[in-house]
Amino acid sequence: MLLLSCSDVSRGYGATPLFEGVTFELHVGERVGFVGPNGAGKTTLLKVLAGQDEPETGKVQLHAGARLGVLRQVAEFPPGRTLFQEAKSAFDELMATQHELVEVAELMAKCTDEAEEKRLHARYDRLNELLASNDAYTLDHKVEDVLSGLGFAKQDFDREIVSFSGGQQRRVLLAKLLLSAPDVMLLDEPSNHLDIDTTRWLENYLAAQPQGMIVVSHDRYFLDKVTNKTFELHDRQITSYPGNFQQYVRLRDERFERQLKEYEAQREYIGKQEEYIRRAHYGQLAKQAQSRVKALDRLDRLDKPTKVSGPNISFQDVTRSGDVVFQVDDLAKSFGPKPLFEGLSFPVKRGQRLGVMGPNGCGKTTLLKILLGDETPTAGEVRRGHLVFPGYLDQHLKLLPEDEPLMRAVWPEPDPQHTEQKMRDLLGRFGLHGEIVDRPVRQLSGGERSRAALAKLTVAGTNVLILDEPTNHLDIWACESLEEALKAYEGTCICVSHDRYFLNRVADLLVVFEPSGRVEVVYGNYDTYELLRAGRLAAAKEQGTRGKEHETAVSREPKVSADSTAKVKRKRKFPFRKAADVEADIAKLEAQINEWETALTTPEVYRDSDKVKRTMADIAAGRERLPALYEHWEEAVELNG
């Protein structure tokens, strides 16, 4: 079903349009990844689609009564409202429908006109059906599930919303959008401020949704997991590709190669025709030459194809270090009673690319500082190899003096080995050309500063790059260029990064800090870690299932002694009851809930507004009780003798 259409839309600021003639359709179930270089106009187009900005030409149409929701970037919340209340406000329409249902029931109870009563009855039925189809009696469970999935603890549900950080408040906006479940979702960088576990949850949640959505993201791994279609905004036009980001890259490259061959074949054809015309424009062959001139005039000439690409980043040759760059043995670090990490051991060999990942505050940057010698470990040691010259790129890019011109910031002390032309050539290899090299560092964009800092490390003769979040300020194509440059780099590289796609392409050794406090060394890339993690989860699940079967079997065996039983029994949470009795209660409660839901449609209930309220409260309370009964039944099956 068609949800949204965009016809011949153009928008720009000044003489040059950001995009023009944009035309596409969005259907149910299409999860579109929207990609393009920084400044191409992606956010502007989202604003046009959301009705927050007007197109200069063309039309955007939301079809068939579809609802559209957009992930807002700025959070504004009423004072005094709690986290749970704010998230639940996503259901204001449904809760208004519940109130209307009660009001209609009150009117029906007082109505004496038969025709009016029939109309109210039909309205009541429609409202009740709407509430039932939207699971309106389980709203609290939905809110809890989404808030927990987005990383909020239950003890935070009653905190005032204004007491949360800016990143947490943006997660609340995301929670409200997910809960409201509009037919069309416009998501601009939805995984920003999320740790990896929360991002995994969001990926799985979005991939299971039936709505249409357009997602702008620099997180290529996220796009791979969520999207099934890709729009590329390039040269003011949108090109549509089927599939996720990885498929888009393959199809884009194939399309570019095909168009380039067609362009070159046409250029060759035109060259041959023009050569013939030059040789035969007079004499007996003049007529044929004139005919070919007319044919060339009618020819639809192809433009040379272009594709989005990043700067051509490359590093200089480096001094060869010893075979082992760092040897880490039983390393630990604490800033209080609880250690950041402990018992960490691994070697970093020459030419290796080590990736470090984990949640904020887990100790990633501290580990880098210990390797650099700027921080002392609590226990263990780090041995540095022979001829190791590390260079450190911190995530705030403090390596570059703010007030210096770019060239002087990268090349602080001119020497005979680095002439000005060589420096310009070097900066050019990092995509920094022309007048930009004379600008003060403070005037550069985040991506330009990041690439300039990498260039400075090259000038310094670094043979071990230690990079803290190097992709933070780079767009997708600059990331791809950096990945290729690091893979070709002859030295050693250590990267802290939250970018799973980057780690997957670059790293051949991982140190993973997990939220539980566990630190794991993985000999492979991010996909290797995911395979190991999935295997552990599957093994734990299987072991848990086997454990339950074993406990149930043991509990049914004749009791030998209290001690032997205690070894296989978990501690009881509920009073002792037979499993059959609890199962009977579950069946009885489920039947009662069905009965209450049916009662809402009967005159005896809907004529009495108080009964409507009581019945709706009974349904909600019954659904609240069911999970505990199921848990009690599982415990009875496992532990009863």
C-alpha positions, 0 to 999 in steps of 0.5 A: 500500500502506498503511504507517501509520494514525492513528485518533482520536489526541489529545494535550495538556498540561494542560486544552487538547489540542494536537490531538484526533480526528486520523485519517489514513493514509499510503501508499507514495509519499506525501510529506506536507508537515506544516504549522501555526502554531508551537505547534500540536503538529506535533513532538508529533504526530511523536513520537506517530507515532514511538512516542516519546510516548503518545497520550491517546486513539486508536491509531497503527499501523505496517502490514505489517511496515513499518520507521519511521525518524525524523530525530533532533535530538540527535546521540550518537556512539560515540568513535573512529568516523569519519564514513564508519563512522558513516554506514555503520552505517545498514546494520548489518542488511544487514551482519549479514545478510552475516555470517549468510550466511557462518554459514549457509554454514559450517553447510551445509558441516558438515551431514550431515542431509538435512532440515536441509541442505534447510532451511539451503539455503532460508535461504541462498537467502533471505539471498542474494536479500535481499542482492542486492535491496538492492545489498548489494555496493555499500554503500560507493558508496551511502555515498559518494554520500549523504555527498557529496550532503550536502556532505561532502568525501572527505578528511573521510570518515576524520575522527572524527565527534566533530570535526565541528560540531553542524550537520554532525553533524545532517547525519550523522543525516540521511545515516544515515536516508536510507541506511537507507531505512525504509518510513516517514520522519518528517523534522522540519526536514530542510533546517536547516543545509544550504546551497542546493546541498545543499538542492537535492540533498536535494530531488531525492533525496527526490522520487525515493524510493518510501517514505512520508514526513511532512515538517515544514518552514518551507522552502516552496520545499523543500515545493513540490519534495518533497511531493505531499500536505499535512496542515494542523494547525489548531484541533486538527484535521488537514485533508488537501489533495492536492498540494504547498505551493502547491496547498495554499495555493490549495485552502485559500483556496478551501475557506475562501471556500466555507465562509464563503459557506455560513456566511453563507448559513445565517446569512442563512437563520436571520435570516429565519426568526427574523424571521418567527417574531417577527412570526408567533408569535401569531394565525393564523400561530402554527402555521407559526411554531412549525413553523419554530422546530422546524426551526431547532432541528433545524438543524445550525448551522455554525461560522464558518470560520477559517484559519491567518493571520499578523499583519497586518504593515504599514509606515508611509509613508516620506520619498521618497528620490532615484531611485538609492538606492545605486550600486555600482561595481566593488566588492571586499572581502578579509580576506586573500589570497583576496577575498570578492568582486570586480568587483561592480557594480549600482544599487539604485533607489528602490522596488526590492527587492534580495535577496542570497543565497549560502552562509555566509561568502561575504560577504553580511553584509559587503556590507550593512555596506559599503552602510551605511558600517560597512565599507570596501571593498578596491576600488571604491565605493558612492555613496549617493543623496539623502535615504536613511535606512537602517535595519538589522535584523541576524539576531541582533536586537541592535537591541532592548535585552534588559532594556527593556519591549517598548514602551520598546525600540521607542519609546525617546524619546517625542515628540508625534508618537507617543502611547502609543496610536499606539505600541500601534496600530503594535505591533498592526500587527506582531501584538504586542498586549495585555500583551506590549507591557509584557514585557521583550524577553528574554522574547519569542519569536524571532518576536515579537522579529523583528516588534518590531525591524521595528516599531522601524525603522518608528518611526525613519523608515527609508526603506531597510530593510536586513534580514539573514535577516528570516524566521529566527524567523518561521513560514510565516504570519508570513513571508507577512505580511512578504512582503505588507508588503514588496511594499506598502512605499513605500521600498526594501528590501535583504534577505539571505536563504536563504529561496528562497520569500521571495526569489521573492515579494519580490525583483526584483533578486538578488545571488547569491554562488555556492560557486565564488566567482562573484558574479552580479547577476540582474534578477529573482527566484529563479525567474529565477535558476533559469532562468538557472542551468538554461540555463547547465548545459544549455549547458555539458552540450551544449558538453561533449558537442560538445567530446567529439565534436569531440575524437574526430573530430579524434583520428581524423583524420590527424595533422598535427603534435604541436602540433595534436593537443595542442590538442584532447587532454586529458591522459591519466589511464590508460595507452594501450589500444585502446578495444575492448580496454578494452570487452572487459575491461568485458564480461568483468568484468561477466560475472564478477560475474554468475558470482560472484553465481550461484556464491553459490547453488551447493552448491560455494560455500555449503558452504565458508564461506571460499569464501563470504567470498572470493566476496563480496569478489570481487563487491565488488572487481569492482564497485569496478573497474567505474567506473575501466574505464568512465572508461578506455574513455571516455578511449580513445574520445576520445584514441586516434588 
